[in-house]
Amino acid sequence: FVANVSHELKTPLSLLSLFSEILELGRVKTEEKKIEYYRIIRHESRRLNKMIGNILDFSKIEAGRKTYNFADGDMAEVIENVLSSYRYQIINSGFDVQTDLQRDLPSVLIDRDAMAQAISNLVDNAIKYSGEVKQLSIKTETRGPDLSIEIADRGIGIPRAEQAKVFEKFYRVGNGLVHDVKGSGLGLSLVKHIIEAHQGTISVESDAGKGSRFTILLPLARNGAE
């Protein structure tokens, strides 16, 4: 865990140092390049902040001190905000993102920051573990008493025998392709904790080499009397 986290933190720190030094020394001659480097610095700062947030939240969960602030919320808006924060990375890596976010969905009782973190972790995994086919789709709909959120990719997938374990802390799939990408093993564990704190469920369907589909079910918000 320490080795994986250390490696994952070093990458954005190295990029922040590199591009800030280039800008400081005045080696960037065009305004277009400056804007590009500023975007990289902002993106890597957010990435670093997300990693640290995951570790701190995991620490709170382990200590039984994690709290949530629930209020009626629009998950479509939360998802759009997350995708907006990934815009540079999505464009830069050549991803095709398709969304089907219904506008007339009932509200759900959520902690907006926590749900944004959960969606962000799933989107991040889809981007990190995609191979040549870079496709991501996100769909929302009502299913009886629940709001369904599906996040699917066409990446390297998860072997069937390991799908039940991917939500365990520190667990990483024993696939050589997965270990080409460093990670802390906390992302999906945190997602599961957040969803269960919202009285919801998360499941995964996947085929090795064909991609994965994560499905979140959240209970629709009830009125105050209920």
N, C-alpha and C positions, 0 to 999 in steps of 0.2 A: 504493500500500500504506500509506504513512504517513498520507495523508489519510483513508483508510477506517478504519484502526485508531484514529486520533485521534478521529474522530467516534463510533466504537463505544465508546470508553472514556469519552467525555464524558457519554453518556446515563446510565449507572448512577451516575457521580459526581455529576451534577446532581440525580438523585433522592435519593441519599444525603444530600446537603447540604440539600435542600429539606425532607425529612421529619424529619431530625434537628433542624433549626432550629425547625420547628413544635412538636416535642415539647419542645425546650429552653425555648421561650418560654411553654410552658403553655397553648397555644391549643387543645389537644384536651380536650374536656369529658367524653367518655364513655370508659369502659374498653374498650368494643368497638372504638372508633376507634383507641385507642392500640395495641391488639393488631394491628389491621390495618396500621398504619404500621410497627410493629416487624417484621411479616412482610415488608413491602415492603423495608425496610432489609436484612433478612437475605437475601432473595432477590437483591437487587441486589448485595450483597456477594459472594454466591456466583457471580453472573454475571460480576462484575468479576474475581474470582479465576480463573474458568475462562478468560476471555480472556487474562489474563496468563500462565496456565499454557500455553495454546496457543502463545503467542509464544515463551516460554522453551523449550518443548520443540522448537519449530521451529528455534530457534537452535542447540540441542544436536544436532539431526539434521543440520543444515547443516555443523556443525563435526565431525561424526562422533563425538560424545561421548554420544549417547543410549544408556542401558543399561536393561535390563529384568530384573525378578526373577520368574522363572517358578515356578509351583507348581500342583498339582492344584486346580482351582477349579470352582465351580458357576456357570455363566453365567446361569441363571435368577435366582439370588440377586443377581448383579451388576446385571442389568436392573431388577429390582424396586427396588434401592437407588437407581438413577438416576431411575426414575420417581417415587420418593418425594421426591427432591430437587426435582423439577419440579411437585410437587403443587399448590402455590399458583398457579404460572403456568398450569397446565392448567385448573384450576377457574376462574381469573380470566378466561381467554380463551375459555371455553366449549367446550373440546375434549372430544371423545368418544374415549376411549382403550380399545382392546380388546386383551387379551393372551391368548395361547395358549402358556403356558410349561410344557412337560411336566416333571413332577416326577421321573421315573425316568430322566432323561438321564444318560449316562456323563459322568464328569468330563473336563475339558479342561485342558491345560497352559497357564496364562495368567499374565500380570502383571495382577492385579486392578485396580490404579489405571489402568493404560494402557487396559485394555478398557472400564473405566467411562468414561474420557475419550472413547473412540471412540464408544460407544453414546450418550453425552451429546451429542456433536457432531451425530450423525445425528438424534436427537430434537429438538435445538435447531433444526436446519435445517427439519425437518418443521413445527415450530410457526411459525417465521419466514416460511416461504414458502407457507403455506396461505392460501387466499382465503376464500370464503364457506363452503365445506364444510370444517369443522374436525374431521377424523377421522384417527386414528393407530392403526395396528395393529402389534403385535409378536408374532412367532411363532417358536418354536424346535422343531426336530425333528432326528432323525438321518437322514443320507443316506449310506448305505454307511459309509465310514471317517471321515466328517466330521460335525460338528455344524453345522446350518444355522440362521442367525438372519436372519429377514426383518423389515425395518422399512418399512412402507408408509404413504403419506399420500394425500390427495385434493387436493393443492395445485396450484400453477401449472405444475408439471412442467418437464421439460428437453427442448428440441428434440432430435430424433434426431441431427442433425449435430454437436451439441455434447456428447453424452454421454461420448465417449471422452476429452474434455478436462477434465471437471469435477474429476478427481483431481489435476490439475496445480497446483503452488503458484501462488498469486496469481490463478488463473483464476476469473473470474466470468462466468456465462452472459450473453450479450449481449441480454438481454430486458429491456424497459423495466420490467416488473413486478418483476424481480429487483433492479434498481437502485433501486427505491423502498425497499428494505431494505439498510441498510449492513452490510458484512461485510469481513473481512480477506482472504478468499480462501485461508485456511489450513486451515479445518476439514476438508474432505474429503481434502486432501493429507496431513494428519496421520493421519486415519483409515486411509488406504491404507498408510502407513508402519507403523502399529501392527499392522494385520492381517497384513502381509507379514512383520513381525518374528516373528509367531506362526505362520509357515509356512502362512498361510491366504490366501484370496482374497476380494475384494469386487467386486461387479458391480452395475450399475444397469439397470433397465428403466423407461422413462418415456414418457409422451405429453404433449405440451404442452397444458396446460389440464385434464388429467385426473389428474395425480398421478405419484408416483415410488415405486418399490420397490427398496430396497437389500438385497442378499443377501450375507451373510458366511458363508463356509465355513471352519471351523476343524478341524484334525485332532484326532480323539479322543485322549485321553491314553493313552500306552502304559505297560507296566509297566517297572520299573527295568532288568531284564535287556535288554529291547529298546532 
